[in-house]
Amino acid sequence: MQVSVESVGALERKLTVSVPAERLVNAIDARLGELTRTVQLKGFRPGKVPRRVIEQRYGSQVRNEAMSELLGSTFSQAVREQSLRPAGAPSIEKVDEANEGEIQYVATFEVVPEFGDIDVSDLAITRYTSSVEEADIDAMIETLRQQRRGWKKVERAAVDGDALAIESHSEVDGVRRPAEGSERGAVILGAPGMLAEVNAALLGAEAGHEVTVEATYPEDWQIKDVAGKPARIFVRVVGVSEPHIPEVDSEFVASFGIVDGDIERFRVEVRNNLERELKSALLARLRNQVAERLFERYGERDLPKGMIDAEAQQLAARTEARAREQGQKDVSVSAEAFQGQARRRVAVGLTMAELARQQGIKLDSKRVQETLMSIASTYEEPEQVIQLYSSDQRLLEGLRASVLEEQVIEWIADHSSVKVESMPFSEVMKTARGG
């Protein structure tokens, strides 16, 4: 096999490879021979199909498969011999079989940039620590109680925290919304998202009460065409209901899968879940800091354009998918808008991969298994989750990549200029949840 390399850009390489045609002939012959022994065709006994029939029916397919494998294997061999590190799949063109005894092709691809020795010893990293306290468990149980609350209809004036069944319409820019009739719904007094003027007018209201409110919708109101505009809002109270918050008793505990209703065991389960969330939130904080520092230092170098474009397209596709899940139709997001974010992600990912290579950081298979078990434990049927990962190569590879990334992040934190700060659980989670 003969190989020549040409640099056609900062990171783009053109590889010309010549391979003895005999390798393709032998591969085709071996495949056809295997089919002759194993294929079953109507009218022929197993293993007795004539070779010419096999060639007529499968020859083209076999040749294409053999050629594809030959190109793949020789390309991998060529880049190893030339000490090249492709940053993505090659574009193979100009497959030439005209030269007798030789097959020649040209592969164009980008390579991983040279980083030199990566030194993180002077990176300024703040590593936050936190722990789950009894008060945090109490707060989470109170949240769970609120989530399981029921409603009881009452005949009295509404107070903060009550749910009101209402009929409403509004006028914005002289236009009635809806054009006819009223919209029916429910509001909870004092809940986030309520217009303050409407909330104040409904306090003390009873069933049958009607109010008219002058208010201005916030600029970030969910209905975009009225956001920031003044409105007259008409509301009729249909009914008032007060919340019923369940007690933390054996029945309440059993509703979360603790069959025997043991409250202390329930608290242990809540603690375990909170500690899992806390670990993830602290790692996310550390990951963001590491990414920011690495990008500041290594983000200006030449990066593979193909990787950036592919990352931008994935980010745009995810954004479109989330918009559709939220009920938005005909959403089209340009990948161009994500070029900056994609460049950052590629720069950080390549830097971390290079650091792992230089420091010999290998994937910890035991940690992969522990992480999988932790993920599975959050589901009602963990065995099915484990089976899903075991049978889906993409899921498993994603998990492995995530674990290796965690290992590299922790290595950087252990070898950089680290300041340790303690933070209350509630503050860590408030930031993690976007609060």
C-alpha positions in Angstrom: 0.0 0.0 0.0 1.3 3.4 -1.0 0.3 6.6 0.8 0.9 10.3 0.3 -0.3 13.2 2.4 -1.0 16.8 1.3 -1.9 19.7 3.6 -4.7 21.8 2.0 -5.5 24.0 5.0 -4.6 24.6 8.6 -6.3 21.3 9.6 -7.5 19.8 6.3 -5.5 16.9 4.9 -5.7 15.1 1.5 -4.6 11.5 1.7 -3.9 9.6 -1.6 -3.9 5.8 -1.1 -3.0 3.1 -3.6 -4.0 -0.5 -2.8 -3.2 -3.7 -4.7 -6.4 -4.6 -6.6 -5.8 -8.2 -5.6 -7.1 -7.4 -2.1 -10.5 -6.4 -3.5 -10.6 -9.5 -5.7 -9.8 -11.8 -2.9 -12.4 -10.2 -0.6 -15.1 -10.5 -3.2 -14.2 -14.1 -3.9 -14.3 -15.0 -0.2 -17.7 -13.4 0.2 -19.2 -15.1 -2.9 -17.7 -18.4 -1.6 -19.4 -17.9 1.7 -22.8 -17.1 0.1 -22.4 -20.2 -2.1 -22.2 -22.4 1.0 -24.9 -20.6 3.0 -27.5 -19.0 0.8 -30.9 -20.7 0.3 -32.6 -20.1 -3.1 -35.8 -21.7 -4.3 -35.1 -24.6 -6.7 -31.7 -25.3 -5.3 -30.6 -27.5 -2.4 -28.7 -25.7 0.5 -25.0 -25.3 -0.5 -25.7 -26.4 -4.1 -26.4 -23.0 -5.7 -24.1 -22.5 -8.8 -21.5 -19.8 -8.4 -22.6 -18.0 -11.6 -26.2 -17.7 -10.1 -24.7 -16.2 -6.9 -22.7 -13.8 -8.9 -25.6 -12.7 -11.0 -27.9 -12.2 -8.0 -25.5 -10.8 -5.4 -22.4 -9.8 -7.3 -23.0 -6.0 -7.3 -23.9 -5.9 -3.6 -21.0 -8.0 -2.6 -18.6 -5.9 -4.6 -19.9 -2.7 -3.0 -19.6 -4.1 0.5 -16.1 -5.4 -0.2 -15.0 -2.1 -1.6 -16.5 -0.2 1.4 -14.6 -2.4 3.8 -11.4 -2.1 1.8 -11.6 1.7 1.8 -12.4 1.8 5.5 -9.6 -0.6 6.6 -6.9 0.9 4.4 -7.8 4.5 5.4 -7.5 3.5 9.1 -4.1 1.8 8.4 -2.9 4.9 6.4 -3.7 7.5 9.1 -2.0 5.3 11.7 1.1 5.0 9.5 1.2 8.7 8.9 0.5 9.5 12.6 -2.6 11.5 11.7 -5.6 11.9 14.0 -8.8 12.5 12.0 -11.4 14.8 13.6 -14.2 13.2 11.7 -15.2 10.8 8.9 -13.3 11.4 5.6 -14.8 12.3 2.3 -13.6 9.7 -0.1 -13.6 10.5 -3.8 -11.9 9.7 -7.1 -11.8 5.9 -6.6 -9.7 4.9 -9.6 -9.4 1.3 -10.8 -8.0 2.2 -14.2 -4.4 1.5 -13.3 -3.9 -2.2 -13.8 -3.3 -4.0 -10.5 -4.0 -0.9 -8.4 -7.0 0.8 -6.8 -6.3 4.4 -5.9 -8.5 6.9 -3.9 -8.3 10.3 -2.3 -9.6 10.9 1.2 -10.1 14.4 2.5 -10.6 15.1 6.2 -9.7 17.4 9.1 -7.3 16.5 11.8 -7.3 17.2 15.5 -5.3 20.4 16.2 -1.9 20.2 18.0 -2.2 21.3 21.6 1.3 20.8 22.9 1.7 19.9 26.6 -1.5 20.9 28.4 -0.7 22.5 31.8 -3.7 23.1 34.1 -1.7 23.7 37.3 -2.4 27.4 37.3 -6.1 27.2 36.3 -8.2 29.0 39.0 -11.0 26.7 40.0 -13.5 27.1 42.9 -14.7 23.7 44.1 -17.9 23.9 46.0 -18.9 21.5 48.7 -22.3 21.0 50.3 -24.3 18.4 52.2 -27.9 17.4 52.7 -29.2 18.4 56.2 -32.3 17.3 58.0 -33.9 20.7 57.2 -33.4 20.0 53.5 -35.2 16.7 53.8 -38.0 18.5 55.7 -38.3 21.1 52.9 -38.4 18.4 50.2 -41.1 16.5 52.0 -43.1 19.7 52.3 -42.7 20.1 48.6 -44.0 16.6 48.0 -47.0 17.3 50.3 -47.8 20.4 48.2 -47.5 18.4 45.0 -50.0 15.8 46.4 -52.5 18.4 47.7 -56.2 18.1 46.9 -58.9 20.7 46.7 -62.2 21.0 48.6 -64.9 23.4 47.4 -65.9 26.0 50.1 -68.6 28.7 50.4 -66.5 31.6 51.7 -64.4 34.5 50.6 -61.2 33.6 48.8 -57.9 33.8 50.7 -54.3 33.5 49.6 -53.6 29.9 48.5 -57.1 29.2 47.4 -57.9 27.9 43.9 -60.6 29.9 42.0 -62.5 28.5 39.0 -63.0 31.5 36.8 -64.5 32.8 33.5 -62.6 35.6 31.9 -62.0 37.8 28.8 -59.9 40.8 28.1 -59.6 43.9 25.9 -56.3 44.8 24.4 -55.9 47.6 21.8 -59.7 47.7 21.6 -59.9 44.0 20.6 -61.9 41.5 22.7 -60.1 38.2 23.6 -61.8 35.9 23.0 -64.1 37.5 20.4 -67.1 35.8 21.9 -67.9 34.2 25.3 -65.3 33.7 28.0 -62.3 31.5 28.7 -62.7 29.1 31.5 -59.8 28.2 33.8 -58.5 28.1 37.3 -56.0 30.3 39.2 -54.3 29.9 42.6 -54.1 33.1 44.5 -50.5 34.1 45.3 -49.1 31.7 42.8 -46.2 32.8 40.5 -47.3 34.0 37.1 -50.5 35.7 38.4 -50.9 39.4 37.5 -50.6 41.3 40.7 -53.6 43.5 39.9 -55.8 40.5 39.2 -54.6 38.6 42.3 -55.4 41.6 44.5 -58.8 42.1 43.0 -59.7 38.4 43.6 -58.7 38.3 47.2 -61.9 38.2 49.3 -64.0 37.3 46.3 -66.8 34.7 46.5 -68.6 32.5 43.9 -70.5 34.8 41.6 -68.3 37.8 42.2 -67.2 39.8 39.1 -64.2 42.2 38.9 -62.8 44.4 36.2 -59.1 45.1 36.3 -56.8 47.6 34.5 -53.3 46.0 34.1 -50.3 45.9 31.8 -49.0 42.5 30.7 -45.3 41.9 31.5 -42.8 42.1 28.6 -42.1 38.4 29.0 -45.8 37.3 29.1 -46.4 33.9 27.5 -48.9 35.3 25.0 -46.4 37.3 22.8 -48.9 39.5 20.9 -50.2 41.1 24.2 -46.9 41.2 26.0 -46.1 44.6 27.4 -49.5 46.0 26.5 -52.2 47.6 28.8 -55.4 45.6 29.1 -58.8 45.6 30.7 -59.5 42.2 32.2 -62.9 40.9 33.2 -63.2 38.0 35.6 -66.1 36.2 37.1 -65.5 33.8 40.0 -67.3 30.5 39.5 -66.2 28.7 42.6 -63.6 28.8 45.5 -61.7 25.7 46.7 -59.3 25.4 49.6 -56.2 23.2 49.5 -56.0 20.0 51.4 -52.4 19.1 52.3 -51.9 15.4 53.2 -50.3 14.5 56.5 -47.0 12.7 56.5 -48.4 9.3 57.6 -48.1 5.7 56.4 -50.6 6.2 53.7 -48.8 9.2 52.3 -45.4 7.4 52.5 -46.9 4.3 50.8 -47.9 6.4 47.8 -44.2 6.8 47.0 -43.5 3.1 46.9 -42.6 2.5 50.5 -45.1 -0.3 50.9 -44.8 -0.7 54.6 -45.4 3.0 55.1 -42.3 3.4 57.3 -41.6 7.2 57.7 -37.9 6.8 58.6 -37.3 4.6 55.6 -39.1 7.3 53.5 -36.7 10.0 54.9 -33.7 7.8 54.0 -35.1 7.5 50.4 -35.6 11.3 50.2 -32.1 11.8 51.4 -30.6 9.4 48.9 -32.5 11.2 46.1 -31.3 14.7 47.3 -27.7 13.5 47.6 -27.9 12.2 44.0 -29.2 15.6 42.8 -26.6 17.4 44.9 -23.7 15.4 43.5 -25.0 16.1 39.9 -25.4 19.8 40.6 -21.9 20.2 42.2 -20.4 18.3 39.2 -22.3 20.6 36.8 -20.8 23.7 38.6 -17.3 22.2 38.4 -17.8 21.2 34.8 -18.9 24.8 33.8 -15.9 26.3 35.5 -13.4 23.9 33.9 -15.0 24.4 30.5 -14.8 28.2 30.9 -11.1 28.1 31.9 -10.1 25.7 29.2 -11.9 27.7 26.5 -10.2 30.9 27.7 -6.9 29.3 27.3 -7.3 27.0 24.3 -10.4 28.3 22.4 -8.6 30.6 20.0 -6.7 27.9 18.1 -7.8 26.5 14.7 -10.6 24.0 15.2 -12.2 21.4 12.8 -14.9 23.3 10.9 -16.8 20.0 10.3 -17.0 19.3 14.0 -18.3 22.8 14.7 -20.9 22.6 12.0 -22.1 19.2 13.1 -22.4 20.4 16.8 -24.3 23.5 15.7 -26.7 21.4 13.7 -27.3 19.1 16.7 -28.0 22.1 19.0 -30.4 23.6 16.5 -32.2 20.2 16.1 -32.6 19.9 19.9 -33.9 23.4 20.2 -36.5 22.7 17.5 -37.5 19.4 19.3 -38.0 21.2 22.6 -40.1 23.8 20.9 -42.3 21.1 19.3 -42.7 19.4 22.7 -44.0 22.7 24.1 -46.7 22.9 21.4 -44.9 25.3 19.0 -45.5 24.3 15.4 -43.5 24.9 12.2 -40.4 25.9 14.2 -37.3 26.4 12.2 -34.0 27.2 13.9 -30.9 28.1 12.0 -27.7 26.3 13.0 -25.8 29.5 12.3 -27.2 30.9 15.5 -25.3 28.2 17.4 -21.9 28.5 15.9 -20.4 30.3 18.9 -21.8 27.8 21.4 -20.7 24.9 19.1 -17.2 26.3 18.8 -16.9 26.5 22.6 -18.2 22.9 23.1 -15.8 21.5 20.4 -12.8 23.4 21.8 -13.5 22.2 25.3 -14.2 18.6 24.2 -11.1 18.3 22.1 -8.9 19.9 24.9 -10.3 17.4 27.5 -9.8 14.5 25.1 -6.2 15.5 24.5 -5.6 15.9 28.2 -6.9 12.4 28.8 -4.6 11.1 26.1 -1.5 13.0 27.5 -2.2 11.9 31.1 -3.3 8.4 30.3 -6.7 8.8 31.8 -8.6 5.6 31.0 -12.3 4.9 31.3 -13.1 3.4 34.7 -15.5 0.5 33.8 -16.4 0.0 37.5 -17.5 3.7 37.6 -19.6 3.2 34.5 -21.4 0.3 36.2 -21.9 2.3 39.4 -23.3 5.3 37.4 -25.7 3.0 35.5 -26.9 1.5 38.7 -27.4 5.0 40.2 -29.4 6.0 37.1 -31.5 2.9 37.2 -32.3 3.2 40.9 -34.3 6.4 40.2 -36.9 4.3 38.1 -39.6 2.0 39.3 -38.2 -1.0 37.4 -34.4 -0.5 37.4 -33.7 -3.9 35.7 -35.4 -2.7 32.6 -33.3 0.5 32.5 -30.1 -1.6 32.9 -31.3 -3.9 30.1 -32.1 -0.9 27.9 -28.6 0.5 28.2 -27.0 -2.9 27.7 -28.9 -3.4 24.5 -28.5 0.1 23.0 -25.0 0.8 21.9 -25.6 4.6 21.5 -26.9 4.9 25.1 -24.0 2.9 26.4 -21.4 4.9 24.5 -23.0 8.2 25.7 -22.8 6.9 29.3 -19.2 6.0 28.9 -18.3 9.3 27.3 -20.0 11.1 30.2 -18.1 9.1 32.8 -14.8 9.7 31.1 -15.6 13.4 31.0 -16.2 13.3 34.8 -12.9 11.6 35.3 -11.1 14.3 33.3 -12.9 17.1 35.1 -12.0 15.7 38.5 -8.4 15.2 37.4 -8.2 18.8 36.4 -9.7 19.9 39.7 -7.2 17.8 41.6 -4.2 19.2 39.6 -5.2 22.9 39.3 -5.2 25.9 41.6 -8.3 25.1 43.6 -10.2 27.1 46.2 -12.7 25.1 48.2 -15.9 26.9 49.4 -18.9 25.5 51.2 -22.4 26.3 50.0 -25.9 25.5 51.5 -27.8 22.7 49.7 -30.7 25.1 48.9 -28.4 27.6 47.2 -26.7 24.9 45.1 -30.0 23.5 43.9 -31.5 27.0 43.4 -28.8 27.7 40.8 -29.0 24.2 39.3 -32.7 24.5 38.8 -32.4 28.0 37.3 -33.9 29.7 40.3 
